[in-house]
């Protein structure tokens, strides 16, 4: 019986290894999987974990860490007893307990490897968003001009125009959102429902975004995730979307929509950034629109600043980010940061570096060579999306910031 269990366990690891190998070698297999199989896990497992009001994924992470720590401790104990009490009855009892513990631990690892393969690793190797769905409303995937567009190299002037357009729209939306007597944004009570509606509205251009969406959940350990600069997270092993309840609330709509994009099988960060932005930007709710533009502002502004050699004179000659936007374009408010630091068990700098390293390693192992820098590739996707947009041209012409030298 024991040998049979071992062979079953070994078979699970071997089968998942084969699935991963096939995923790395066949885009067609991954596309078929994401289109026909992956939604089953969202609609079944995702519904199950969605029943609970708390984050099942966080609990699973804590349990996993405790069990792993136990395995390390038991390993040391087993070595000590082997050296000291090798032929004693107590050693045999310790050995028997360790054998059962490590067997259970290996089954847990097999489960994690299986779930991560099915819910994360395989979707990472499917075709890109643009290859499957085009420009999400601006150009379909089968448009003959799409291939030509994707080969285009954009000029500095085109980057300037897009950057100025995003800044203008963000500044406008900051003034349009409803505020109370103290100038604070009045948020809708049903932000979670609006996020789901916004994603479903975008599904008319992307069938992969159709179907069931579980309600997003707050992190219980938001302080710890704040130390990692983490606004939200998609837990592949629980099919949940979680968000940081300590961050400035204007970040919440875009964060939830970004994580929903991951839930629907778009694992690349730049694609989730674009989907989250478009879901919010096309929402009927002004708060969501503002959140969407804020979510891409830093990426495109920093990209432009680097492109001009960080020349302050050139930068200041273009449309400026308003003081109101600068005030609200933050992760945590200063007083919140102070509370996080005061209650922190581990040093924030250490936690942040470890988190970045783990994220970087995970992405590289899944074929994302530039790791966390891939977030910034949303700028390239935005240049594709807004290429030739009359809305951009008209907005900039009206404001007097349209750069014509690109012609």
Secondary structure, 3 states (H helix, E strand, C coil): CHHHHHHHHHHHHHHHHHHHHHHHHCHHHHHHHHHHCHHHHHHCHHHHHHCCCCCHHHHHHHHHHHHHHHHHHHHHHHHHHHHHCCCCHHHHHHHHHHHHHHHHHHHHHHHHHHHHHHHHHCHHHCCCHHHHHCCCCCCCCCCHHHHHHHCCCCCHHHHHHHHHHHHHHHHHHHHHCCECCCCCECCCCCHHHHHHHHHHHHCCCCHHHCCCCCCCEECCCHHHHHHCCCCEEEECCCCEEEECCCCCHHHHHHHHHHHHHHHCCCCCHHHHHHHHHHHHHCCCCHHHHHHHHHHHHHHHHHHHHHHCCCCHHHHHCCCCCCHHHHHHCCCCCHHHHHHHHHHCCCCHHHHHHHHHHHHHHHHHHCCCCCHHHHHHHHHHHHHHHCCCCHHHHHHHHHHCCCCCCCC
